[in-house]
Amino acid sequence: MKTKFTKYSAGGLIAAAAVIGMTAVAFAADAPPPPKPNPGDVAWMLTSTLLVLMMSIPGLALFYGGLVRSKNMLSVLTQVFMIVSLVGILWALFGYSIALGGGGNAYLGDFSKAFLVGITPDSTVSTFTPGTVSA
């Protein structure tokens, strides 16, 4: 049986060729460059982190120091300083991975970045603003 070449099959061939041509153009396009962190955002995060640390150590030490006798004030100041230092180390070892790890679920990450494994100066993390990353 001989098939007939109709105008409808010619239109289908033209449409198929157009789709194939468009996909070839799409694959040939260069990938967009990776997003870069906004220097203003990074500067503000560093400034706010410094302000929080400057507030935490003396603020907590004076608050808890007011709850004890004056002879124990130095002990309380030392304890607060050591706890803030320990929390900073724990954040670098485990907290970063739990907060910003790739896997896990919508609320917690995984331990894939524990001990800052794979974190380089070029590493970025996406933020809540589309197209913006954080260093």
Secondary structure, 3 states (H helix, E strand, C coil): CCCCCCHHHHHHHHHHHHHHHHHHHHHHCCCCCCCCCCHHHHHHHHHHHHHHHHHHHHHHHHHHHCCCCHHHHHHHHHHHHHHHHHHHHHHHHHHHHHHHCCCCCCCCCCCCCHHHCCCCCCCCEECCCCCCEEC
